[in-house]
């Protein structure tokens, strides 16, 4: 199982969402501020000029099975036009709500033999049942 993270422009979100839906991959979406890639610009607010150094972008986080990794990466890069994609391995999947309070949580290896991931919540639920 792999974790894919990428930062995309907001105007690419609709096409990316549709494509991930066809692949059966769910994503966590965060609005983030980025700094350094876009030149700063001057704006005026209530008569006072100021400099805008950051830009608003979207960060996508996805958990996918190894079988879907290549297709997900190629699809996201094709739609976003060359966004940077970070892929990391997931060794363990822990759901802290499985154990009653005061007891230790059993750590289980990430599931790699199940059907393709449709949602991180479903994967965590499947890990809890295993």
C-alpha positions in Angstrom: 0.0 0.0 0.0 1.3 3.5 -0.9 0.4 7.0 0.2 0.3 9.6 -2.6 0.5 13.3 -1.9 0.4 16.1 -4.5 -0.3 19.8 -4.6 -2.4 21.0 -7.5 -4.0 24.2 -8.7 -7.6 24.7 -7.7 -8.8 24.9 -11.3 -7.5 21.3 -11.8 -9.7 19.9 -9.0 -12.8 19.1 -11.0 -11.0 17.0 -13.6 -8.9 15.3 -11.0 -11.9 14.4 -8.9 -13.7 12.9 -11.9 -10.6 10.9 -12.9 -10.1 9.6 -9.3 -13.7 8.6 -9.2 -13.3 6.5 -12.4 -10.3 4.7 -10.8 -12.1 4.1 -7.6 -9.6 6.1 -5.5 -10.7 8.4 -2.7 -8.7 11.4 -1.6 -8.4 13.8 1.3 -8.4 17.4 0.1 -6.8 20.3 2.0 -6.5 23.9 1.0 -2.9 25.0 1.6 -0.9 28.2 1.0 2.3 27.8 -1.0 5.3 30.1 -1.1 8.1 30.6 -3.5 6.9 29.1 -6.8 4.8 32.0 -7.9 6.3 35.5 -7.9 4.9 37.9 -5.4 2.4 40.6 -6.5 1.2 44.0 -5.2 -2.4 44.5 -4.2 -4.3 47.3 -2.6 -6.8 46.8 0.3 -8.7 49.8 1.6 -6.2 52.2 0.1 -3.1 50.5 1.6 -0.8 48.6 -0.7 0.6 45.2 0.4 2.5 42.3 -1.1 1.0 38.9 -1.6 3.8 36.2 -1.4 1.6 33.1 -1.1 -0.8 31.4 -3.4 -3.7 29.1 -2.5 -3.5 25.6 -3.8 -5.0 22.2 -3.0 -3.2 19.2 -1.4 -4.5 15.7 -2.2 -3.6 12.7 -0.1 -4.6 9.2 -1.4 -4.0 5.7 -0.1 -3.8 3.2 -2.9 -3.0 -0.5 -3.4 0.3 -1.3 -5.2 -1.7 -2.5 -8.2 -3.3 0.9 -8.7 -0.1 3.0 -8.1 1.1 3.4 -11.7 -2.4 4.2 -13.1 -3.1 6.7 -10.3 0.2 8.5 -10.7 -0.1 8.7 -14.5 -3.7 9.9 -14.4 -3.0 12.6 -11.8 0.1 13.8 -13.6 -1.8 13.9 -17.0 -4.7 15.9 -15.6 -2.6 18.4 -13.5 0.0 19.0 -16.1 3.1 18.0 -14.3 2.4 18.5 -10.6 5.0 17.2 -8.1 3.8 13.8 -6.7 5.2 12.3 -3.5 4.8 8.5 -3.0 5.6 6.9 0.3 5.1 3.4 1.6 2.6 2.6 4.3 3.8 -0.1 6.7 1.1 0.0 9.3 -2.5 1.0 9.4 -3.8 1.8 12.9 -7.3 2.8 13.8 -7.2 4.2 17.4 -11.0 3.9 17.8 -10.9 0.1 17.8 -9.6 -0.4 21.3 -11.5 0.6 24.5 -9.9 3.4 26.5 -6.9 2.4 28.5 -6.0 -0.6 26.4 -3.3 -0.9 23.8 -4.1 -0.7 20.1 -3.1 -3.7 18.0 -0.9 -2.6 15.1 -1.5 -4.5 12.0 0.5 -4.6 8.8 -1.0 -2.6 5.9 -3.3 -4.7 3.8 -2.0 -5.5 0.4 -4.1 -8.5 -0.6 -7.5 -6.8 -0.5 -9.5 -5.3 -3.3 -8.5 -1.8 -4.5 -8.8 0.9 -1.9 -11.9 3.1 -2.3 -11.5 5.0 0.9 -9.0 5.3 3.7 -11.9 4.8 6.1 -12.8 1.5 4.5 -9.2 0.3 4.6 -9.0 1.1 8.3 -12.3 -0.7 8.9 -11.1 -3.8 7.0 -7.8 -3.7 9.0 -9.8 -3.7 12.2 -11.8 -6.8 11.1 -8.6 -8.7 10.2 
